[in-house]
């Protein structure tokens, strides 16, 4: 009797996981330090929270395998940006971090199957 095994996570979530791992590595190579990854609370999730030593950097990561529906960063609309800003305040409160200079970025990754990813870091866009 053969046992069927499947990956329980849908393909789009696995793509997102790969993109977040790549984005974290990319940002660390740029000199940032990851403070939290996939931080969750009842109101939502922050993909990456980092610091450059003086500024808190909250980064939304968008990864797509095609640009058929536009660049990945276009998936972050005004409502999503507002939620990220609210979650940033909650993250600071939960971690005992007083108001500090904060920047909200997007890392947009286009990663077609079998190709190298194209990473675009959009600073201070949210």
N, C-alpha and C positions, 0 to 999 in steps of 0.2 A: 504494500500500500504506500503510495507516494504522499508525502506531506507537502502541501502547498505553503510556500512562505511568501509573504509580501511585505513591502515596506509600509508601515502604517501611516506615514506622512505623505500627503499629496505632493505631486511633483512641484507645484508652485511654491510650497513651503520649503521643500528641499532646495530649490533655486534660491529662495530668500536666505536660507541658512548659509549657503555657500557665499552669497553676496555679502552678508554681514561679516563672515570670517575674513573675506578678502578686504572689506572696507576697514575693519579693525587693524589688520596687518598694515594696510596702506597708510592709515593715519598714524600708527606707531612709527612707521618709517619716516613720517613727516615731523616727528618729534613730540607727538601727543602721547599722553598716558591714559589708558582706558581705566575709568573708575567703575563703570557698570556696563553690563551688556544684557540686553533684553530685560531691563528692569520693568516689573509689572506691579500695578496696584489695581484696585477695582475700577478705576476710571480709564485704564488703558496701559500702553506700553511705550517705553522709550528704547529705541534700538541700541544706541551707543551714547554714553555720557563720558566725556573725556576732559582732560585739562592740558593746557600748554604751560602750566606753572603759574599763570596769572589770570587766565580766562577759563571759565567753564564753557565747554563746547558740547552742545547737544546735537547729535547727528542722526537724521533720518536716512535710512539706507533703502534705496529702491533698485531692485535688480530685475531685469527682463531678459528674455532670450531673443526677442525681436523688438523692433521699433515700429511694428505695424500700427500700433495705437499711439504713437508719439514717443518721445524720449521718456525714460523711466521717471525722471524728476517731475514731469507734468502730472503724475499721479498724486502729488501732494497739493491738494486744493486748500482754499482758505479755511475751511472747517478743520482739516487735518492740522494745519499750521497753528490754529488757535488751541487745539487739543494738546499739541506738543508744548506750547508755551505754558498751559495750565499744568501739565504733567511735570514740567521743569520746576515749577514752584513747589509742587508736591514732593518731588525728588529732593530738592534742597531742604525742605522742612523735615522729611523723613531721615535725612542724613546729617542733620544739624549744621548745614552749610548756610551761613548768612548770605544776604544779598551780595553777590560778587559780579564783576563784569561777566556777561554771558553772551554767547554767540550761538545762533541756530543755523546749522549747515545741512546740506543734503549731499550724500554721495550717491551718484547715479551710475549704475553699472549695466552695460549692455554686454551680454555674455551668450552669444549664439552657440549652440551645441558644436563641439569639435573645434572651436576657435578660441583665441585668447580674449579675455575680457577687456573692455574699454571702460576705464574708470574716469569719471568726471567729478571733481570736488567743488561744489558750489558753496562758497563761504558767506555766512550772514544773510541768507536769502529768506529765512522764515521770520 
